């Protein structure tokens, strides 16, 4: 389910024309694409995925209307898996063939004449893999190198490469320099574990204010959706996600960056302690590693929930009453997160 949630999240991101335009401008260094706008982008995904048996929710096909030039088709595949997909170049070839076949069909509907047919050309197709999994992308990007005897038959083999955008290659500082809404989403996407919260400490103080000024209003809910996926990554239960995202959304973007001094080791110690208690109460722990792991995830979820509620201006006493947790436990979490003074 986590994989599905992540795929759907990136489908939402790449499905939004504002964010897709930012994605192309930020990560694809081709001069002709620097000035594309959301109005230039047409989503063709629903037309092609039914034709592609292995199409997934995160695969995207776009048509970009380049001003005064032929259209450009962009195929974007999102990969989250820890194991690299080594058949991606062939999958891209299948997509490219489908796109060009469909383009030719549309041209034939216009009943072009023989002279026009002679001059007919196919549009360019830009294949992209966005990879936010761990490690390097080790799959071959040049289709030619996936074919046997390519030194002998290279003249007859389709020649293309796909572009790889690997999130781990970009630091928080790199993403901040983009200065757009997508940059914030990518920073959030880098938070694979509770350790990732410390990434927020690298964000300049004026970054959020600049984002607020240029962010289209409709992207607020999308950000909340992305945060929901983030919380799912670190195993926070669904019934605890909504109040967290609501708290962050109501405090707007700045709330996410008020935990830059988050002490990961200390909060993990607390969450493990709390989680083992929860696991034992359910008869899951009692010295069993699997039970402790489940308990730790639950305890870590509680830590995040306490932090989010405090950001929403709730007092430790109010949090204690709402979550049915001793007030001293609430204060212990907040002290570890450095949201209240150690003396309290």
C-alpha positions in Angstrom: 0.0 0.0 0.0 2.9 2.4 0.7 4.2 1.8 -2.8 0.7 2.5 -4.2 0.4 5.7 -2.1 3.7 7.0 -3.3 3.0 6.2 -7.0 -0.4 8.0 -6.7 1.2 11.0 -5.0 3.7 11.5 -7.8 0.9 11.1 -10.3 -0.8 14.0 -8.6 2.4 16.0 -8.7 3.2 15.3 -12.3 -0.5 15.6 -13.2 -0.6 19.2 -12.1 0.5 21.5 -15.1 2.1 24.1 -12.8 4.3 21.5 -11.1 5.1 19.6 -14.3 6.3 22.8 -15.9 8.5 23.3 -12.8 9.7 19.8 -13.1 10.9 20.2 -16.7 12.4 23.6 -16.1 14.2 22.5 -12.9 15.6 19.1 -13.9 15.9 19.0 -17.7 18.6 21.2 -18.9 17.5 21.9 -22.5 17.3 25.6 -23.5 14.2 25.3 -25.6 12.3 24.1 -22.5 13.3 26.9 -20.1 10.3 29.1 -21.0 7.5 26.5 -21.0 4.3 27.4 -19.1 1.5 25.4 -17.7 -0.7 26.5 -20.6 1.6 24.8 -23.0 1.1 21.4 -21.4 -1.6 18.9 -22.4 -2.0 15.7 -20.5 -2.2 12.6 -22.8 -1.8 10.0 -20.1 -5.4 8.6 -20.2 -5.1 8.1 -23.9 -2.0 5.9 -23.7 -2.1 4.0 -20.4 -5.1 1.8 -21.5 -3.0 0.7 -24.6 0.0 -0.2 -22.4 -0.5 -3.4 -20.5 2.1 -2.7 -17.9 1.2 1.0 -17.4 1.1 2.1 -13.8 -0.6 4.9 -12.0 2.6 6.9 -11.9 3.5 6.8 -15.6 2.7 10.1 -17.4 2.6 11.2 -21.0 2.4 14.9 -21.8 2.2 16.9 -25.0 4.1 20.2 -24.8 3.2 22.8 -27.4 6.4 24.6 -28.1 5.8 28.1 -29.3 6.3 28.2 -33.1 7.6 24.7 -33.3 6.5 21.1 -33.5 5.0 19.6 -30.3 7.2 17.7 -27.9 5.9 14.5 -26.2 7.3 13.8 -22.7 7.1 10.3 -21.2 7.8 10.3 -17.4 8.1 7.1 -15.4 8.5 7.3 -11.6 10.5 4.6 -10.0 10.6 4.1 -6.2 11.8 0.6 -5.9 15.1 -0.2 -4.1 15.8 -2.7 -7.0 16.4 -0.9 -10.3 14.2 -1.9 -13.2 16.6 -3.1 -16.0 13.9 -3.3 -18.7 13.2 0.4 -18.6 14.8 1.2 -21.9 12.6 -1.4 -23.6 9.5 -0.1 -21.8 10.4 3.4 -23.1 10.7 2.0 -26.6 7.2 0.6 -26.3 5.9 4.0 -25.1 7.6 5.9 -27.8 6.2 3.6 -30.5 2.7 4.1 -29.1 3.0 7.8 -29.0 4.3 8.1 -32.6 1.7 5.6 -33.9 -1.1 7.7 -32.3 0.4 10.9 -33.7 0.5 9.4 -37.2 -3.2 8.3 -36.9 -4.2 11.8 -35.9 -2.3 13.1 -39.0 -4.0 10.6 -41.3 -7.4 11.7 -40.0 -6.7 15.1 -41.6 -6.3 13.3 -44.9 -2.9 14.8 -45.8 -2.0 14.6 -49.5 1.0 12.8 -51.1 3.1 15.9 -51.2 2.4 16.6 -47.5 3.0 12.9 -46.7 6.5 13.2 -48.2 7.3 16.1 -45.9 5.6 14.6 -42.8 7.8 14.2 -39.8 7.2 12.6 -36.4 7.5 14.8 -33.3 10.3 14.5 -30.8 9.8 12.4 -27.7 11.6 13.0 -24.4 11.7 9.9 -22.1 12.4 10.6 -18.4 12.8 8.4 -15.4 12.4 10.1 -12.0 14.1 7.9 -9.4 13.7 8.6 -5.7 14.9 5.2 -4.5 18.1 4.6 -2.6 21.5 4.3 -4.4 22.4 4.8 -8.0 20.3 4.1 -11.1 22.3 1.3 -12.6 20.1 0.4 -15.5 21.3 1.0 -19.1 19.9 4.3 -20.4 20.9 3.8 -24.0 18.7 1.3 -25.8 21.5 0.5 -28.3 23.5 -1.1 -25.5 20.6 -3.4 -24.6 20.8 -5.2 -28.0 23.2 -8.1 -28.8 25.7 -7.6 -31.6 25.1 -3.9 -31.6 28.6 -3.3 -32.9 27.6 -5.2 -36.1 23.9 -4.2 -36.4 24.0 -0.7 -34.8 22.8 0.8 -38.1 19.5 -1.1 -37.8 18.8 -0.6 -34.0 16.6 2.2 -32.7 18.8 4.8 -31.1 17.6 6.7 -28.1 18.5 7.4 -24.5 16.3 8.3 -21.6 17.0 11.0 -19.1 17.4 10.0 -15.4 16.5 12.4 -12.7 17.8 10.9 -9.4 16.5 12.8 -6.3 19.5 11.8 -4.2 21.8 13.7 -6.5 20.2 16.9 -5.3 20.9 18.3 -1.9 18.4 20.4 0.0 20.5 23.5 -0.9 20.2 22.5 -4.6 16.4 22.2 -4.3 16.1 25.5 -2.4 17.8 27.3 -5.2 15.0 26.3 -7.6 12.8 28.4 -5.4 9.5 27.0 -6.6 6.7 24.8 -5.1 8.1 21.6 -6.6 11.4 22.2 -4.7 9.5 22.0 -1.4 7.8 18.8 -2.5 11.1 17.3 -3.4 12.6 18.3 0.0 9.7 16.5 1.6 10.2 13.5 -0.7 13.8 13.2 0.6 12.4 12.5 4.1 12.3 8.7 3.9 12.6 8.2 7.7 12.4 10.2 10.9 16.0 11.2 10.3 14.9 13.2 7.3 13.2 15.7 9.5 16.6 17.2 10.2 16.8 18.2 6.5 14.4 21.0 7.4 17.2 22.6 9.4 19.0 23.3 6.1 16.2 25.5 4.7 16.9 29.2 4.7 14.5 31.3 6.8 13.3 33.4 3.9 12.6 30.3 1.6 9.0 29.8 2.8 8.1 33.4 2.5 9.2 33.5 -1.1 7.3 30.3 -1.8 4.1 31.7 -0.4 4.3 34.7 -2.7 4.5 32.7 -5.9 2.5 29.6 -5.0 -0.9 29.1 -6.8 -3.7 28.8 -4.3 -4.8 25.3 -5.5 -1.4 23.8 -4.6 -2.1 24.0 -0.8 -4.2 20.8 -0.8 -1.7 19.0 -2.9 1.0 19.8 -0.4 -1.2 18.3 2.3 -1.6 15.2 0.2 2.2 14.9 -0.2 2.7 15.3 3.5 0.1 12.5 4.0 2.3 10.2 1.9 5.4 11.2 3.8 3.7 10.2 7.1 2.7 6.9 5.6 6.4 6.3 4.8 7.3 6.3 8.5 4.3 4.0 9.3 2.0 6.5 11.0 -1.5 5.0 11.2 -4.2 6.6 9.0 -6.3 7.7 11.9 -3.4 9.8 13.1 -2.5 11.4 9.8 -5.5 13.7 9.4 -5.0 15.8 12.5 -1.3 16.1 11.7 -1.8 17.3 8.2 -4.6 19.6 9.4 -2.3 21.1 11.9 0.4 21.7 9.4 -2.0 23.1 6.8 -3.6 25.5 9.2 -0.2 26.8 10.2 0.6 26.9 6.5 4.1 26.0 5.3 6.1 27.6 8.2 5.0 25.0 10.7 6.9 22.3 9.0 10.2 24.1 9.6 9.7 24.8 13.3 11.3 21.4 14.1 14.7 22.0 12.6 16.4 21.2 16.0 14.6 17.9 16.2 16.8 15.4 18.2 16.3 12.2 16.2 18.2 9.8 18.6 16.4 11.1 21.7 12.9 11.0 20.1 13.6 7.5 18.8 14.6 6.5 22.3 11.3 7.8 23.6 9.3 6.3 20.7 11.0 2.9 21.2 10.2 3.0 24.9 6.6 4.1 24.2 6.3 1.6 21.4 7.5 -1.4 23.4 4.9 -0.5 26.0 2.2 -0.4 23.3 3.5 -3.6 21.8 3.5 -5.4 25.2 0.0 -4.2 25.9 -1.1 -5.9 22.7 0.9 -9.0 23.4 3.1 -8.3 20.4 6.4 -7.5 22.0 7.6 -9.5 25.0 11.1 -9.7 23.7 10.1 -10.4 20.1 12.0 -8.2 17.6 9.0 -8.0 15.3 6.7 -6.8 18.1 9.2 -4.2 19.2 9.5 -2.9 15.6 5.7 -2.6 15.3 5.6 -0.9 18.7 8.4 1.5 17.7 6.5 2.6 14.6 3.4 3.2 16.7 5.5 5.1 19.3 7.2 7.2 16.6 3.8 8.1 15.2 2.8 9.3 18.6 5.9 11.5 18.8 5.1 13.2 15.4 1.4 13.7 16.5 2.4 15.4 19.7 4.8 17.6 17.8 2.2 18.6 15.3 -0.4 19.4 18.0 2.1 21.6 19.8 2.7 23.5 16.6 -1.0 24.0 16.5 -0.7 26.0 19.7 -2.0 23.2 22.0 -0.6 23.1 25.5 1.1 20.0 26.9 -1.9 19.6 29.1 -4.4 19.8 26.2 -2.3 17.3 24.2 -2.2 15.0 27.2 -6.0 15.1 27.6 -6.6 14.6 23.8 -4.3 11.7 23.4 -4.8 10.1 26.8 -1.0 10.3 27.5 0.6 11.4 30.8 1.5 15.1 30.6 5.1 14.3 31.6 5.4 12.0 28.6 4.2 14.8 26.4 6.7 17.2 27.8 9.5 14.6 27.4 8.7 14.4 23.7 8.6 18.2 23.4 11.9 18.6 25.2 13.6 16.0 23.0 12.2 17.9 20.0 13.6 21.1 21.5 10.2 22.7 21.3 10.1 23.5 25.0 13.0 24.3 27.4 14.6 21.4 29.2 13.8 23.0 32.5 10.1 22.6 31.9 
